[in-house]
Amino acid sequence: MDATVVTASDWASVITAMTSQISVSTVVAVLATLVTAGIGLVFMWWGVRKAVGSLMKAFRSGRISI
């Protein structure tokens, strides 16, 4: 079994391929996607809390109101 040493030149093609895929537009698109997903999650969290609160209030009071 021969052990080979990995040098920086062996990784050069991988690093070049990865860095060539990254651009300003790619970074902006990723950030926009994350912000959009975050806003959606916040609204979903708020809606679930509101629904659970309304349901618990209805159970406690014995009547349903919206």
Backbone as CSV, one residue per row, in Angstrom:
resi,resn,N_x,N_y,N_z,CA_x,CA_y,CA_z,C_x,C_y,C_z
1,MET,0.836,-1.166,0.000,0.000,0.000,0.000,0.894,1.246,0.000
2,ASP,0.789,2.054,-1.043,1.617,3.260,-1.135,0.836,4.461,-0.615
3,ALA,1.461,5.227,0.248,0.849,6.450,0.767,1.277,7.613,-0.112
4,THR,0.310,8.390,-0.566,0.643,9.564,-1.377,0.361,10.818,-0.572
5,VAL,1.204,11.802,-0.765,1.070,13.061,-0.053,0.205,13.991,-0.880
6,VAL,-0.783,14.595,-0.239,-1.652,15.546,-0.921,-1.047,16.937,-0.753
7,THR,-0.845,17.598,-1.878,-0.252,18.937,-1.839,-1.286,19.973,-2.259
8,ALA,-0.911,21.246,-2.130,-1.811,22.343,-2.487,-2.138,22.317,-3.974
9,SER,-1.214,21.874,-4.802,-1.472,21.838,-6.245,-2.529,20.800,-6.597
10,ASP,-2.683,19.776,-5.763,-3.729,18.783,-5.994,-5.115,19.387,-5.778
11,TRP,-5.231,20.330,-4.890,-6.502,20.978,-4.579,-6.778,22.184,-5.465
12,ALA,-5.813,22.631,-6.229,-5.955,23.863,-7.012,-7.140,23.798,-7.965
13,SER,-7.340,22.685,-8.639,-8.447,22.577,-9.586,-9.798,22.594,-8.865
14,VAL,-9.857,21.975,-7.701,-11.105,21.965,-6.930,-11.430,23.372,-6.441
15,ILE,-10.438,24.058,-5.900,-10.646,25.420,-5.392,-11.019,26.366,-6.524
16,THR,-10.369,26.230,-7.670,-10.696,27.076,-8.821,-12.126,26.834,-9.285
17,ALA,-12.551,25.586,-9.332,-13.917,25.264,-9.753,-14.948,25.825,-8.784
18,MET,-14.650,25.758,-7.495,-15.598,26.268,-6.507,-15.676,27.789,-6.541
19,THR,-14.541,28.454,-6.607,-14.552,29.919,-6.587,-15.087,30.509,-7.884
20,SER,-15.007,29.779,-8.967,-15.547,30.300,-10.225,-17.069,30.287,-10.232
21,GLN,-17.686,29.474,-9.360,-19.144,29.403,-9.279,-19.735,30.508,-8.412
22,ILE,-18.897,31.171,-7.609,-19.376,32.196,-6.687,-19.239,33.563,-7.346
23,SER,-20.351,34.290,-7.390,-20.329,35.652,-7.914,-21.220,36.521,-7.048
24,VAL,-21.214,37.811,-7.314,-22.035,38.732,-6.541,-23.509,38.383,-6.703
25,SER,-23.919,38.060,-7.905,-25.329,37.734,-8.127,-25.728,36.451,-7.404
26,THR,-24.822,35.500,-7.309,-25.102,34.266,-6.578,-25.275,34.548,-5.086
27,VAL,-24.392,35.381,-4.541,-24.472,35.728,-3.119,-25.766,36.487,-2.838
28,VAL,-26.118,37.432,-3.706,-27.353,38.203,-3.531,-28.566,37.282,-3.617
29,ALA,-28.562,36.349,-4.545,-29.685,35.415,-4.692,-29.828,34.542,-3.445
30,VAL,-28.726,34.070,-2.895,-28.775,33.249,-1.681,-29.308,34.063,-0.510
31,LEU,-28.822,35.294,-0.357,-29.302,36.151,0.730,-30.786,36.460,0.580
32,ALA,-31.237,36.730,-0.645,-32.655,37.009,-0.878,-33.506,35.788,-0.538
33,THR,-33.028,34.611,-0.882,-33.747,33.383,-0.564,-33.833,33.177,0.945
34,LEU,-32.737,33.423,1.650,-32.735,33.264,3.100,-33.668,34.260,3.780
35,VAL,-33.662,35.515,3.316,-34.542,36.527,3.900,-36.000,36.169,3.647
36,THR,-36.311,35.746,2.430,-37.686,35.353,2.095,-38.142,34.171,2.953
37,ALA,-37.279,33.182,3.089,-37.626,32.021,3.911,-37.796,32.434,5.372
38,GLY,-36.955,33.331,5.850,-37.064,33.807,7.226,-38.374,34.534,7.476
39,ILE,-38.774,35.393,6.542,-40.046,36.110,6.676,-41.206,35.118,6.695
40,GLY,-41.165,34.147,5.818,-42.211,33.122,5.786,-42.299,32.350,7.090
41,LEU,-41.146,31.999,7.657,-41.137,31.263,8.926,-41.681,32.106,10.072
42,VAL,-41.348,33.406,10.066,-41.851,34.292,11.122,-43.367,34.395,11.042
43,PHE,-43.912,34.579,9.835,-45.361,34.673,9.692,-46.040,33.357,10.057
44,MET,-45.410,32.243,9.700,-45.987,30.948,10.042,-45.981,30.760,11.566
45,TRP,-44.885,31.121,12.226,-44.794,31.029,13.679,-45.861,31.905,14.327
46,TRP,-46.024,33.134,13.828,-47.035,34.043,14.365,-48.441,33.468,14.174
47,GLY,-48.726,32.929,13.002,-50.041,32.353,12.728,-50.351,31.160,13.604
48,VAL,-49.380,30.298,13.803,-49.586,29.118,14.648,-49.834,29.550,16.086
49,ARG,-49.069,30.525,16.570,-49.285,31.017,17.942,-50.669,31.631,18.087
50,LYS,-51.095,32.397,17.080,-52.425,33.027,17.128,-53.515,31.951,17.129
51,ALA,-53.365,30.943,16.275,-54.361,29.879,16.189,-54.431,29.089,17.496
52,VAL,-53.291,28.745,18.064,-53.274,27.987,19.316,-53.860,28.832,20.441
53,GLY,-53.515,30.126,20.460,-54.069,31.007,21.481,-55.582,31.117,21.380
54,SER,-56.092,31.266,20.160,-57.540,31.351,19.961,-58.228,30.054,20.362
55,LEU,-57.630,28.934,20.014,-58.203,27.636,20.359,-58.235,27.429,21.872
56,MET,-57.141,27.783,22.544,-57.097,27.630,23.997,-58.091,28.577,24.668
57,LYS,-58.234,29.782,24.146,-59.211,30.730,24.694,-60.627,30.186,24.523
58,ALA,-60.899,29.590,23.358,-62.223,29.028,23.114,-62.522,27.880,24.082
59,PHE,-61.523,27.047,24.335,-61.725,25.945,25.287,-61.965,26.467,26.695
60,ARG,-61.200,27.483,27.085,-61.345,28.018,28.440,-62.684,28.713,28.648
61,SER,-63.118,29.492,27.618,-64.362,30.250,27.773,-65.591,29.427,27.427
62,GLY,-65.404,28.375,26.654,-66.527,27.530,26.282,-67.269,28.011,25.050
63,ARG,-66.727,29.003,24.362,-67.338,29.461,23.103,-66.245,29.855,22.125
64,ILE,-66.599,29.820,20.855,-65.637,30.101,19.792,-65.845,31.511,19.280
65,SER,-64.772,32.285,19.187,-64.829,33.615,18.581,-63.556,33.826,17.768
66,ILE,-63.693,34.584,16.717,-62.537,34.814,15.836,-62.111,36.270,15.944
